[in-house]
């Protein structure tokens, strides 16, 4: 009975940690949605809302990290459970950093709201990549919740589209700033936003790679996309 109780309690510890990771992920996803919507409408109330969530995310990162460490120390988990705990700790780091990037989008949006020259710049790629990053983050969290390695591998592949949008916007923005010095200030703000969105895509990709690490026991961070997909599909 004691062994059953101990095992049952350990399962409850793991479930609680996973639930907290996913709760934190939901907050970051909401932050990103609000940040991109604030940019689309220059809604300063949404800007404030995004920035205010930062303290909550920081506190959650510390709390979940401490809980992972405590469980490892108390339970001496087996290899698969240890991977889950280590990956959870890495996941909250990526989520906190993604939240930082959402905050950067919000802060730059506040600056742009007062810059009339912003209207000259075509930001189609930023809007498109923002939608992509939001979708990829949502699906990465879903894959993490279900430990779906097939979905995780697809997310890693699709992050390339965000990178392509970022490069296209960089080229267009460089031309615009060269031809019209009036847009340099707003252009730099948009460049910071585009970089933040690109990095959020990277953090979502890291989450997807952690899913494969948990399920397969293989660190896929430095594998090619083809190698990663083969590892994810390996029986």
Secondary structure, 3 states (H helix, E strand, C coil): CHHHHHHHHHHHHHHHHHHHHHHHHHHHHHHHHHHHHHHHHCCHHHHHHHHHHHHHHHHHHHHHHHHHHHHHHHHCCCHHHHHHHHHHHHHHHHHHHHHHHHHHHHHHHHHHHCCHHHHHCCCHHHHHHHHHHHHHHHHHHHHHHHCCHHHHHHHHHHHHHHHHHHHHHHHHHHHHHHHCHHHHHHHHHHHHHHHHHHHHHHHHHHHHHHHHHHHHCCCCCCCCHHHHHHHHHCC
